[in-house]
Amino acid sequence: RVYDKQLREMPPKWLINTRTYALEREVHNPEYAILSHRWIEPEVKFHQLESTEWRTINLKKQPMKKIRDACNKARQRRPPIEWLWVDTCCINKTDSVELASSLNSMYEWYFRATVCYGYLYDVKWVASSRQISKSTDPKRKGQESAWFERGWTLQELLAPRSMEFYDGDWNFMGTKKNLADLLHERTGLAEAYLTGASNFKAASVATKLSWMAGRTTTAVEDIAYSMLGLLNISMDIRYGEGVKAFMRLQTTLMESSTDESLFAWTTPTNGLACYRGLGHIPQFNPTRWGLLAPSPDCFSKNDYLVVVPDRRVSDDATGDTLRVATYSHKRGNIPFRMGT
């Protein structure tokens, strides 16, 4: 839709001045850096950063440290970057129109950024081991960095044209391109998509949904909303609808796409893990679902499902010409084909 396209082509409404840390509105044609991170409360909120008094009092305090450090990185570039966008404090979430347009535009904002800083707060970089995923957070007990589990970081990894990774002390770990092998191992994303050698938009719908399998978000609706840009669709934002958001995402895809791999899903082995933000992992109940999948976890086996160009065959009984859409899935040396 034209309206949606116009929204996505607009730069972020609010940006942080990397020298003054002040929020400024509707900067004309900005060059800006953007942050990809895991929210760890207390995070700085929009109404706080907007207040000159609050910034003056809290500038040197812990909640501002991540923003100060990201601004410093932006200023150290040559030429320096004057603006920074951070999702925690650059959206006025009390304005429902602004929130909806921001969520529908976010992929484009990450794509348009001069550079994206991937900040993994719970990683300690050791160059000799090239370890970028093991968490140092005692609460995670040796699990992988929380950044890899977050739903929103999927589009934040794929969208930027230039991305740099930093550990918890802001030590440089590498770029998306030269860390592509490690990122592939952890995320399942093909290295060609991470290096830019291939355009991930050519992947089937089922494959894109498989990348979200196992990830989670604080608000269960964000499992769907965080994929809007990856799937090139727009949706109304309805917090409070719960898991229905993912069903609505699929019906929107049915209206805008002919990619029938949307229906190539299977019963998830480990329940609906994407929804563990509810405080538990719901189990799959086959009596509650029909044609559409209840969560991206149902696509976890479709990471290499590719669409074969349509072919047309004749029905000998009726003389009609039928369109046959075929999907090919190869895991290891075992090929799988599905025709519709």
N, C-alpha and C positions, 0 to 999 in steps of 0.2 A: 504494500500500500504506500502511496506517495507520502502520506503524513508520517508514517513510520520511518521512511527513508530520510525525510527532512530532519526528524528527531535525531537519527543516528549520525547524521553528518554534522550536527552541532557539537562544538567542543564542550567539555564539562562546564556547568554553570558556575561552579565555585572552584577556585584554585588557591593553594597556599603560596604566598610570597616566600621564596627560600631564604631571603635576607631578613625579613621582619617577622616571619611566621604568621602574618595576618592573613585572614581569608579575604579574598577579593573576588568580586562578582563580574561575570561576563567579560573576561579578558579577551581582547580582539586577537584572533589568529595566534594563539600561544604555542610556543615550544615548551613542552612540559615533561617531567619525569612522572612515573606512576609506581605505586608500591603494591606488591603482592605479599601478603603476610597472613599469619594466623592471629586472630583476635585473642588477646590475653587481657582480661579486665584488671585494673580499670583502664579502658581506652579513652582517649580524648574524643568528646562528642562535638557535634556541630555548634550547638549553642554556647559551649565553653570557648572554643577557638574563636568564635565570632566576637566574643567580649574582650575588649582591650584590657579591662581591669583583670579579668581572669588570666589572660596571657601574661600580664605583668607579674602577677603573684605566683604563677605556676610554671613559668618558663624553664626554670632550672630543676623542677621536680621530676620524679620518675615517669609519670604518665606522658610527659612531653618528650622523653628521651628518644623514642623511636622516630618521632617526627623531626626532632632536631638533627639526628644522625642522618636521616634520609635527605633532609635539606642540605646538609653539609656535603654529602656525596654528589648531589646535583650541582652545587656551586663549584665543586672541585673539577668538574668536567671542563674540557676546552672545546668550544666556548662554554662558559657557565650556563646552566639551565636556571632560569629565573622562577619557574613555577613547578609545583608538585601537587599531585592528586592522591588522596588517601581515602579509601571508602568509609572509614569510621567517622570522619569529621567533615567531609566535603559534600555531603548530601543532607539537606534539611528534611529529615524523615517525618517531621510533623506536617509537611505539605504533601498530601497524597498524590497530587499531580506530578510534583517534582520527583517523588520516590518512584512512581511508575515509569516516568520517562527515563530516569536514571538506570533502572534495572534493564529496560529494553535497549538502552544505549551503551551499556557498560562494555560489551565486547568491542565495540567500535572505539571506545575511549582507550582501551588497552592497545588496540591495533595502531591508533594514531599517535601514541606516546613516542617521544624521542627515545626513551629507554625505560624499561621496567626493571625495578629492583626486587628480586626475589629474596626476601629476608626470612631465614630459618632460625628463629630465636633459640631453638633447642638443639642446635648442631654446633659442634666444635670441629672446625676444619683441620684435618691433618693431611697435608699435601701428599705425603709418601703413600698413604693408604687410599687416597681419593674417596674418602668416606663422606657422603653428603646426606645420608638419610637416617643414620642411627641417632636417636634422641638422647640428650643428656639430662632431660627433665626427670627428676626422681619419681614424679607421679606417673610417668609413662613406663617405668621399669624396663628400660632397654628396648622399647618398641621403636619403630621408625618415627621420624619427625612428624609432628602433627600437621605440618604443611601439606604432606602427601595425602592426608585423609580428608582434607577440606574440599567440599564440593565446588566452591567458587574458584579454587586455584586451578581447576582444569582449564577453564577458558583463559585464566590469567597466564597459564603456561603456553597455550597454543596461539593466542591472539598477538602478542607483541612481536614486532619485527626484530627488536634488539632487547635482549634480556641478560642481566647479570645477577649472579647468585652470591649472597653474603651469609656468613654464619652469625651466631648470636653476638659476637664482638665486632661485627662488621668487617671481618676479614674476607677479602675477595676469594671466592672458590672457583669461579670460572663463568663462562657464558653458556647460554642454552645450547649453542652449537658445539662447543668443545666438551660439554658434559652430556651430550646426547645419549651416549651408550649407557651411562649410569641412570639417566632419567628414563630411558626405555626399560631398563631392568625393573625399575620401581613402579612405573605407571602403565606399562604395556603399550604405550604409544610408539608407533613405528619411528625409528631414527630419522627416516626421510622427512617425516612431518616436523620433527624437532629442529632439523638443520635447515629446513626450507627447500630441500631438494624436490619434495613433492608437496602438493597442496592438500591439506587434510580435508578440505571441503569436498574432495572427490570421494571420500570414504562413504560407505553406505550408512543409512540411518541407524541400523542395528549395531554397526561397529562404533559409531559415535556414542550411542547409549551405553555400550559395553564399557567405555572408558569411565563412566560415572559409577559403575558397579562397585560397591564396597565403600564408596566415599560417603560422607555425611555432612549435614548442615545443622545449625542450631534450630532454625525454623524449618520444619519438614517441607514447607512449600518451596523453599529455595532449591531443593533437589531439581525441581522443574525450572524455576526462574533462572538458575545459574547456567542453563543450557540454551537459552533463547538465541544468543548470538551464534553459538556453535551450529545450531540447526537453522539459522537464518529465518527465524519467525518472531512475531511479536504476540504478546498476550496481555490481557488485563491482569493487574496485580490484585490478588484477593487473599491477603493474610487472614487466616482463620479457617480456610477451606481444607487444610490438612492434606492428606494424601490424594485428595481429589485433584490437586494441582497437576500431578503427573498424568492423571487420566486426561485432563483437559489439554495438556501439552500434546498428547498423542492424537486427540481429535483435531487439534489445530494442524498437526502434521498431515493428517488424512485429507484435510481441506486444501492444503497447499503443495503437497508432494505426491508423486506417483511411485515413490520408492516403497515397495511392499515388504521390504525386509523388516519393517516395523512390526510385522506379525510373526517374525521368526524368533520367538522367545521360548524359553523352557523353564520348568520349575526350578527355583534357586536352591542350591544345595544347603546353604547356611542361613536360610530365612531371608527376610527383607532387611538386610543389614544397613541399607541407606537410611532407614528410619530409626536407627538406634538413638537418635537425638530425643526420641520420645521417652527414653529411660529404659527401654527394653527393645529386643529385636523381635518384631512381629513375625509369626510363622505364616507360611503360605497356606491359604485355605482355598482349594480348587473350586469349592462351591460358591465362592464369592466373586469370582472373576470370569470374564468371558473372552471376547476377542482381544482385548487390550491387556498389556502387562501391568501388574500392580506397582512395580518399581524397576529402576534400571538394573537391579541385581538379576533380573530374569534374562538379561542380555549378556551376562558375564562370559559366555562361551562363544560370543560372536565377534571377537576382536579382529578376526580376519575374514569376515563375511563380505564378499564383493559382489557387485551387481554385474551380471553378464548382459550385454545389449539385447534388447527385445528381439524376438523372432516371431514370425507369424506362420501359423499352420492352418491347413484346411480341415474342417470337420466333414468326413466322408458321408456321414448320415444326413446332415442338413445342408451342406454346401457352404456353410458360414466360414469366415476367416477368423481365427482366434489369435489373440495376442498372448504369448507365453513369456512371462518374466522369470528368469532363472537366476539363482544365487548360488555362488560357489564358495564353499568354506573348506579351507585346508588347514588342519592342525597337525603339525608333524608331517607324516607321509600319508595321512588318511583323508582323502577327498570326500566332500559331502555335497550333494546337490539337492536343491528344492525347487520345484516348478509350480507355478500357479496359473 
